[in-house]
Amino acid sequence: MNEKIEQTPITPESTLAAVKEMFAESRAEFDRKLAESAAEFDRKSEESRAEFDRRSADFDRELKESRADFDRKSEESRADFDRELKESRAEFDRRSADFDRRMKKLEELTGSYANNNGAFAEEYFFNSFEKGQQNFFGEKFDDIDKKVKGIKKGYKDEYDILLINGQSIGIVEIKYKAHENDVPKVLNKANTFKVNFPEYENHKVFLGLASMAFYPELEEECKTNGIAIVKQIGENVVIYDEHLKAF
């Protein structure tokens, strides 16, 4: 026997009710999943915040340690620099003092050497003139003297060798090693002598430059200015006076 299935008629109201029921179920599922997602998001956010805070703390700690290490090394470097600078200054001062001491000793030795050489040259040439070289400048001189000083103000001078006769004066400047710069000084002695010793103002004055060594330019300068050249050749003193001028 066939059973007859009773079908509920579909009406707009039943359709709307069915849609509302489905929508209600979907909304409930949506809200549930949204709540689960929000909870997961909050959990992960909390974990991320905790990780961030941990890393921030690690960073701050490492930064602090790095700063402390930098400050320590900077202080050590400054201390090393100051120490090296102090040592360098001390070494510089020591070497400067040693250099000054050596220079002073060298100046003393050089001065002593120069003085000794000058004294030797003066004694050598004076003895030569005293022993028979008084025939000088084409004349014979009666008197010879050395280291004669003139003290007139503004004309103070010294004459290494002074040769005198009744009409002429011979002035010889002595240098161990003469230079061209000595020529003007020799020329000036003719002026200073006549001021310092006016009793010889009518005498002719002849000038000579004596040196243990001459060089060509110096000899030429002497010849040009009428100054006799007196020099050592071997064991003898040789005088060149053909070019003399009377002052």
C-alpha positions in Angstrom: 0.0 0.0 0.0 1.5 3.3 -1.0 1.8 5.9 1.6 1.1 9.4 0.6 3.8 12.0 1.6 2.3 15.2 2.6 4.3 18.2 1.3 4.3 21.5 3.0 3.5 24.2 0.5 6.3 26.8 -0.1 5.2 30.2 0.6 7.1 33.5 0.7 6.8 33.5 4.4 8.4 30.0 4.7 11.2 31.0 2.4 11.9 34.1 4.4 11.9 32.1 7.6 14.3 29.6 6.1 16.7 32.3 4.9 16.6 33.9 8.4 17.4 30.7 10.0 20.4 30.1 7.7 21.6 33.6 8.2 21.4 33.2 11.9 23.5 30.1 11.8 26.1 31.7 9.5 26.2 34.8 11.8 26.8 32.6 14.8 29.6 30.7 13.0 31.1 34.0 11.8 31.0 35.5 15.3 32.5 32.3 16.7 35.3 32.4 14.2 35.8 36.1 14.7 36.1 35.6 18.4 38.6 32.8 17.9 40.6 35.0 15.5 40.6 38.0 17.9 41.8 35.7 20.7 44.6 34.3 18.4 45.5 37.8 17.4 45.6 39.0 21.0 47.7 36.0 21.9 50.2 36.5 19.1 50.3 40.3 19.8 51.1 39.5 23.4 53.8 37.1 22.3 55.2 39.7 19.8 55.2 42.4 22.5 57.0 40.1 24.9 59.6 39.2 22.3 60.0 42.9 21.4 60.4 43.8 25.0 63.0 41.0 25.5 64.9 42.0 22.4 64.8 45.7 23.5 66.1 44.7 26.9 68.9 42.7 25.2 69.7 45.6 22.9 69.8 48.1 25.8 72.0 45.7 27.8 74.4 45.2 24.8 74.4 48.9 24.1 75.3 49.6 27.7 78.0 47.0 27.7 79.4 48.4 24.4 79.3 51.9 25.8 81.1 50.7 29.0 83.7 48.9 26.9 84.1 51.9 24.6 84.6 54.2 27.6 87.1 51.8 29.1 89.1 51.4 26.0 88.9 55.2 25.4 90.2 55.8 28.9 93.0 53.3 28.3 93.8 54.8 25.0 93.9 58.3 26.5 96.1 57.0 29.4 98.4 55.3 26.8 98.5 58.5 24.7 99.2 60.7 27.7 101.9 58.3 28.8 103.5 58.2 25.4 103.3 61.9 25.0 104.9 62.4 28.4 107.7 60.0 27.5 108.2 61.7 24.1 108.4 65.1 25.8 110.9 63.8 28.3 113.0 62.3 25.5 112.7 65.5 23.5 113.8 67.6 26.5 116.7 65.2 27.1 117.9 65.3 23.5 117.5 69.1 23.4 119.5 69.5 26.6 122.2 67.1 25.1 122.2 69.0 21.8 122.5 72.4 23.7 125.4 70.9 25.7 127.1 69.6 22.6 126.6 72.9 20.7 128.0 74.9 23.6 131.0 72.6 23.7 131.5 72.9 20.0 131.2 76.6 20.2 133.9 76.6 22.9 136.1 74.4 20.9 135.5 76.3 17.7 136.1 79.6 19.5 139.3 78.3 21.0 140.4 76.9 17.7 139.8 80.2 15.9 141.5 82.1 18.6 144.5 79.8 18.5 144.7 80.0 14.8 144.4 83.8 14.9 147.1 84.1 17.5 149.4 81.8 15.5 148.9 83.9 12.3 149.6 87.2 14.2 152.7 85.8 15.8 154.0 84.2 12.6 153.6 87.4 10.4 154.8 89.8 13.1 158.0 87.7 13.7 158.6 87.6 9.9 158.4 91.4 9.7 160.4 91.9 12.8 163.2 89.7 11.5 163.8 91.6 8.3 160.7 92.2 6.4 160.6 95.9 7.3 161.4 96.8 3.7 157.8 97.1 2.7 155.8 99.2 0.2 159.1 100.1 -1.4 160.3 101.8 1.8 162.3 100.9 4.8 160.5 101.4 8.1 162.3 102.3 11.3 159.8 101.1 13.9 157.5 98.1 14.1 154.8 97.5 16.7 151.8 95.1 17.1 148.3 95.2 18.4 148.3 99.0 18.5 144.9 100.3 19.7 143.1 103.5 18.7 140.5 104.6 21.2 138.9 107.7 19.8 135.1 107.6 20.1 133.6 106.5 16.8 137.0 105.5 15.5 138.0 102.8 17.9 140.2 100.3 16.1 143.1 98.0 16.4 146.1 97.7 14.1 147.7 94.2 14.0 151.1 95.4 12.6 152.2 99.0 12.5 155.3 100.1 10.5 156.5 103.7 11.0 159.1 105.9 9.4 159.4 109.7 8.9 157.0 109.9 6.1 154.9 106.7 5.8 152.8 104.4 7.9 152.3 100.7 7.0 149.2 99.0 8.5 148.9 95.2 8.1 145.8 93.4 9.0 146.4 89.7 9.9 143.9 86.9 9.4 144.4 83.2 9.6 142.1 82.7 6.6 141.1 86.0 5.0 137.9 86.7 3.1 136.7 89.3 0.6 134.5 90.7 3.4 137.8 91.7 5.2 138.8 94.2 2.4 136.4 97.0 3.5 137.6 96.7 7.1 141.2 97.0 5.9 140.4 100.1 3.8 138.7 101.7 6.8 141.8 101.5 8.9 143.5 104.3 6.9 140.7 106.6 8.1 140.5 105.5 11.7 144.3 105.7 12.1 144.6 109.3 11.1 141.8 110.2 13.5 143.3 108.2 16.4 146.8 109.4 15.7 146.6 113.0 14.3 150.4 113.4 14.7 150.7 111.2 11.6 148.1 113.1 9.6 150.7 114.2 7.0 152.1 110.7 6.6 151.2 108.5 3.7 149.4 105.3 4.8 149.9 102.0 3.0 147.7 99.0 3.7 148.3 95.3 3.6 146.3 92.1 4.3 148.3 89.1 5.6 146.7 85.6 5.6 147.9 82.1 5.7 145.8 81.4 2.6 144.4 83.4 -0.3 142.1 82.6 -3.1 142.0 84.3 -6.6 139.0 86.5 -6.0 140.4 87.8 -2.7 143.8 88.6 -4.3 142.0 90.4 -7.2 139.9 92.5 -4.7 143.1 93.5 -2.8 144.8 94.5 -6.1 141.8 96.5 -7.2 141.8 98.5 -3.9 145.6 99.0 -3.7 146.1 96.7 -0.7 149.4 94.7 -0.5 149.0 90.9 -0.4 151.1 89.2 2.3 151.0 85.5 2.3 152.9 82.3 3.2 154.4 80.3 0.5 156.2 77.3 1.8 158.3 78.5 4.8 158.6 82.1 3.5 156.5 85.2 3.7 155.9 86.7 0.3 154.7 90.3 -0.3 153.0 91.5 -3.5 152.9 95.3 -3.4 153.3 96.4 -7.1 149.7 97.7 -7.1 149.9 99.7 -3.9 148.0 102.9 -3.3 148.8 105.6 -0.7 145.9 106.7 1.4 
